[in-house]
């Protein structure tokens, strides 16, 4: 399935890479993928974090902030370093991230994507990327820059304990809160989690962290 529905001459062509935030290359879907169950472990039921886990994850977050959020602007050496650090967090992750119920607003810390998934609009100009979960399956990816907002409505389902399948449904572009384009789309991909869990940062504040491959590396956080 093609990710982008945009034609070169359409208004949406400017945003087609942007609204596909967290989108991997095209993926063929298998019918009958299990839906995310309401019986899955919620974030409130996750195991208590340990000092070692907090420290390891905080090291990754700090370095991701240092070189991000747009990974392609960082050196290849730094990108590979962050990938290696992230891989080492697998053993600290909550056990079944693919089945975990997500809610609220999550902020992008880092994206290694070459496309608009990191919020890049043009050149070195980028917007703020966020991901909001409306219910157990539906979420909205947004890129905001001043009065401009590009949004993608999508759903996710469980592929296995560590992976979600993602399917796109509709893209919306608005300026000053007024919709200028709304279009149904097709496409999707997957999120393979390296780490998911709650930590306590150096300021004593709790955060919910997701680190995943799409296959590009993404780091997201949700203040609690």
C-alpha positions in Angstrom: 0.0 0.0 0.0 1.3 3.4 -0.9 1.8 5.8 2.0 1.3 9.1 0.2 -2.0 9.9 -1.6 -0.5 13.2 -2.8 -0.1 14.3 -6.4 2.8 16.6 -7.2 0.4 19.4 -8.2 -2.0 19.2 -5.2 -1.9 21.3 -2.1 -1.5 18.2 0.0 1.8 17.3 -1.8 3.6 19.8 0.3 2.4 18.0 3.5 2.3 14.4 2.3 5.6 13.6 4.0 4.7 15.7 7.1 1.4 14.1 8.0 2.8 10.7 7.6 4.7 11.2 10.9 6.0 7.9 12.3 5.4 6.2 9.0 7.7 3.5 7.6 8.0 2.3 4.0 4.8 0.7 2.5 3.7 -2.4 4.3 1.3 -5.1 3.1 -1.3 -5.9 5.7 -2.5 -9.3 6.9 -6.2 -9.5 7.4 -7.4 -10.6 10.8 -4.7 -8.8 12.9 -5.8 -8.8 16.5 -7.3 -5.6 17.9 -5.8 -4.0 21.0 -7.7 -5.5 23.9 -9.1 -3.5 26.7 -7.7 -6.2 29.0 -4.2 -5.3 28.0 -2.0 -3.9 30.8 -2.5 -0.2 31.2 0.3 2.3 32.0 -1.0 2.5 35.6 -0.4 -1.2 36.0 3.1 -1.2 34.8 5.9 -2.3 37.1 7.6 0.2 39.3 10.7 1.6 37.6 14.1 1.0 39.0 16.9 3.5 39.5 19.1 1.7 36.9 16.3 1.7 34.4 15.6 5.4 35.0 19.3 6.2 34.5 19.8 4.2 31.3 16.6 5.7 29.7 17.5 9.2 30.8 20.9 8.8 29.1 19.2 8.0 25.8 16.7 10.9 26.2 19.5 13.4 26.9 21.5 12.4 23.9 18.4 12.3 21.7 17.6 15.9 22.7 21.1 16.9 22.1 21.2 15.7 18.5 17.4 15.9 17.7 14.6 16.2 17.1 15.6 16.0 13.4 18.0 13.1 13.2 19.1 13.7 9.6 20.7 17.0 10.7 23.0 15.1 13.1 26.2 13.4 12.1 26.0 9.8 11.0 28.3 8.9 14.0 25.8 10.5 16.4 22.8 8.8 14.8 24.5 5.4 15.0 25.5 6.1 18.6 21.9 6.8 19.6 20.7 3.7 17.8 23.2 1.6 19.7 22.2 3.1 23.0 18.5 2.5 22.3 19.1 -1.2 21.4 20.5 -1.7 24.9 17.2 -0.6 26.5 15.3 -3.7 25.3 16.0 -5.6 28.5 14.6 -2.7 30.6 11.3 -2.4 28.6 7.9 -3.4 30.0 7.3 -6.9 28.8 4.5 -6.5 26.2 4.7 -3.0 24.7 2.7 -4.0 21.6 -0.4 -4.7 23.8 -0.2 -1.6 26.0 -3.0 0.8 26.0 -1.8 4.4 25.2 -3.6 7.6 25.9 -3.1 11.4 25.9 -0.5 13.5 24.2 3.0 12.3 23.4 5.8 14.6 22.2 8.5 13.7 19.6 12.0 13.8 21.1 13.9 12.4 18.1 13.2 11.0 14.6 15.8 9.4 12.3 13.4 9.5 9.4 14.7 11.1 6.2 11.1 12.3 5.4 8.7 14.7 7.1 8.2 12.3 10.1 10.5 14.5 12.1 8.5 17.6 11.4 10.7 19.0 8.6 8.7 21.3 6.3 11.4 22.5 4.0 15.2 23.0 4.3 16.0 23.2 8.0 12.6 24.5 9.0 10.6 22.1 11.1 7.4 22.1 13.2 6.5 20.5 16.5 5.5 16.9 16.2 2.9 15.3 18.6 0.9 12.2 18.7 -2.5 12.1 20.5 -4.3 8.9 21.4 -8.1 9.3 21.3 -9.0 5.8 22.4 -7.4 2.3 22.5 -6.9 2.2 18.7 -7.3 5.7 17.2 -4.6 8.4 17.3 -3.7 11.7 15.5 -0.2 12.6 14.3 0.2 16.4 14.1 2.9 18.8 12.9 2.4 22.4 14.0 4.3 25.5 12.9 2.7 28.8 13.9 -0.9 28.9 12.5 -0.2 25.9 10.3 -1.3 22.4 11.4 -1.1 19.2 9.4 -2.8 16.1 11.0 -3.1 12.5 10.2 -5.8 10.2 11.7 -4.7 6.6 12.0 -5.4 3.4 13.9 -3.2 0.7 15.4 -3.6 -2.9 16.2 -1.5 -5.6 17.8 0.7 -7.7 15.6 2.6 -9.3 18.5 3.9 -8.5 22.0 6.4 -5.9 20.7 4.9 -4.7 17.5 1.9 -2.6 16.4 0.4 -2.4 12.9 -0.6 1.1 11.8 -3.2 2.0 9.2 -3.8 5.6 7.9 -7.3 7.0 7.3 -7.5 10.7 6.8 -5.3 13.8 6.5 -6.3 17.3 7.4 -4.5 20.6 6.9 -5.6 23.7 8.7 -4.5 27.3 9.0 -5.5 29.5 11.9 -7.9 26.7 12.9 -9.7 26.7 9.6 -9.6 23.5 7.6 -8.2 24.0 4.1 -7.8 20.4 3.0 -9.4 17.1 4.2 -8.8 13.9 2.4 -9.2 10.2 3.0 -6.0 8.2 2.5 -4.7 4.7 2.5 -1.4 3.4 3.7 0.4 2.3 6.9 3.2 0.5 8.5 4.4 -0.8 11.8 6.0 0.2 15.2 8.5 -2.2 16.6 9.2 -1.2 20.2 12.7 -1.3 21.7 11.6 0.3 24.9 8.3 1.3 26.6 7.8 2.3 30.2 7.5 4.8 32.9 10.6 6.5 34.3 11.5 9.2 36.8 13.7 11.9 35.4 16.5 13.8 37.1 14.0 16.4 38.3 11.9 13.7 40.0 9.1 14.0 37.4 7.5 10.9 35.9 7.5 10.4 32.2 6.2 7.6 29.9 8.7 6.8 27.2 8.4 5.0 23.9 11.4 4.1 21.7 10.6 2.3 18.5 11.7 1.4 15.0 9.5 2.1 12.0 12.2 1.1 10.8 13.6 4.6 11.4 14.3 5.2 15.1 11.8 7.3 17.0 11.9 8.5 20.6 8.7 9.9 22.2 7.8 11.1 25.7 4.6 11.8 27.7 4.8 13.9 30.9 2.7 12.3 33.6 
